[in-house]
Amino acid sequence: MKTKTKPLFLKYFFFSLFVSIPILLLFSFQSLRRKTTDPPPGNQPSGDLRIRPGYTSYEAYLQLQLNKTLNPKLRKIWTTRDWDRKINVFAQFFQDLKQKQLLKNESKALCIGARVGQEVEALRRVGVADSVGIDLVPYPPLVLKGDFHNQPFKNDTFDFEFSNVFDHALYPDKFVGEIERTLRPGGVCVLHVALSRRSDKYSANDLYSVRPLTEMFGRSEVVHVRTVDGFGLDTEVVFRKKKLIGRS
Ligand SMILES: C[S@@+](CC[C@H](N)C(=O)[O-])C[C@H]1O[C@@H](n2cnc3c(N)ncnc32)[C@H](O)[C@@H]1O
């Protein structure tokens, strides 16, 4: 009797080992794979918008941006050889927005991340006289000093805001929140973004679809999304800030 029960017990023991070891190996392989491919903590991907890892502090982020914007050789090129070429392209975009009634000569307009202000100059040339830009580095009179994560303007200030620097936002939700705060109800925001190509080393985030934008612009509605050719940026997304119910 004894000699019969012991081999049976051992048989069950080895059988359960045989079944459980591959399952355990599978689970540990999967968790190892997850650990090695995940971005570092604090930079978790959020759907189609990913913050780039590597920014150790806000000061480090600002310093990287300033390294390029303050480069004297580049500033010389932007304000001489590149000046009119870029203004003409911006002016075509703004004319098109005027034709679509999304921008008017009377609009109070802001350009976000405007560097030396070619988009501001383009707005003025197409007749939108009350136009100004903000950037970390001022370029008076076209561009005032201002961080787009914390715009230096009161609520409900502008009728129109334009930016082609969404990819430079370390905190995209603040970037969008500030636009919705400073736009008047009924005001229009036009963003030029890159969806089909990764932008340069100064970018702080990567966008893979317009969905994260539409989710963040919670106080606005989408007016249109279209393909454009804007200095490496391929998509124009236009929002209109909703008017408060009960007000005209
Ligand atoms: C690719 S350049 C675009 C310049 C301009 N919009 C143009 O098309 O000529 C990005 C600009 O965003 C500015 N920038 C980056 N981070 C910023 C921030 N937090 N607040 C304001 N401007 C910022 C940089 O200084 C730089 O001038």
The ligand as an SDF file (V2000), in Angstrom:
LIG
                    3D

 27 29  0  0  0  0  0  0  0  0999 V2000
   10.5690   76.2090  -34.0630 C   0  0  0  0  0  0  0  0  0  0  0  0
   10.6530   77.8010  -33.3050 S   0  0  0  0  0  0  0  0  0  0  0  0
    9.3060   78.5310  -34.1310 C   0  0  0  0  0  0  0  0  0  0  0  0
    9.4780   79.9860  -34.3510 C   0  0  0  0  0  0  0  0  0  0  0  0
    8.3790   80.6960  -35.1730 C   0  0  0  0  0  0  0  0  0  0  0  0
    7.0600   80.3140  -34.7650 N   0  0  0  0  0  0  0  0  0  0  0  0
    8.5830   80.4900  -36.6300 C   0  0  0  0  0  0  0  0  0  0  0  0
    7.8750   79.6850  -37.2490 O   0  0  0  0  0  0  0  0  0  0  0  0
    9.4710   81.1320  -37.1910 O   0  0  0  0  0  0  0  0  0  0  0  0
   10.0500   77.5340  -31.6510 C   0  0  0  0  0  0  0  0  0  0  0  0
    9.9880   78.7730  -30.8060 C   0  0  0  0  0  0  0  0  0  0  0  0
    9.2780   78.4820  -29.5940 O   0  0  0  0  0  0  0  0  0  0  0  0
    9.8870   79.1830  -28.5500 C   0  0  0  0  0  0  0  0  0  0  0  0
    9.5560   78.5620  -27.2640 N   0  0  0  0  0  0  0  0  0  0  0  0
    9.9580   77.3660  -26.7840 C   0  0  0  0  0  0  0  0  0  0  0  0
    9.4580   77.1380  -25.5660 N   0  0  0  0  0  0  0  0  0  0  0  0
    8.7110   78.2240  -25.2460 C   0  0  0  0  0  0  0  0  0  0  0  0
    7.9340   78.5920  -24.1250 C   0  0  0  0  0  0  0  0  0  0  0  0
    7.8360   77.7880  -23.0620 N   0  0  0  0  0  0  0  0  0  0  0  0
    7.2750   79.7750  -24.1370 N   0  0  0  0  0  0  0  0  0  0  0  0
    7.3670   80.5940  -25.2280 C   0  0  0  0  0  0  0  0  0  0  0  0
    8.0980   80.3060  -26.3280 N   0  0  0  0  0  0  0  0  0  0  0  0
    8.7650   79.1310  -26.3420 C   0  0  0  0  0  0  0  0  0  0  0  0
   11.3600   79.1400  -28.8650 C   0  0  0  0  0  0  0  0  0  0  0  0
   12.0750   80.1570  -28.1910 O   0  0  0  0  0  0  0  0  0  0  0  0
   11.3420   79.3190  -30.3870 C   0  0  0  0  0  0  0  0  0  0  0  0
   11.4620   80.6500  -30.7450 O   0  0  0  0  0  0  0  0  0  0  0  0
  1  2  1  0
  2  3  1  0
  2 10  1  0
  3  4  1  0
  4  5  1  0
  5  6  1  0
  5  7  1  0
  7  8  2  0
  7  9  1  0
 10 11  1  0
 11 12  1  0
 11 26  1  0
 12 13  1  0
 13 14  1  0
 13 24  1  0
 14 15  1  0
 14 23  1  0
 15 16  2  0
 16 17  1  0
 17 18  1  0
 17 23  2  0
 18 19  1  0
 18 20  2  0
 20 21  1  0
 21 22  2  0
 22 23  1  0
 24 25  1  0
 24 26  1  0
 26 27  1  0
M  CHG  2   2   1   9  -1
M  END
$$$$
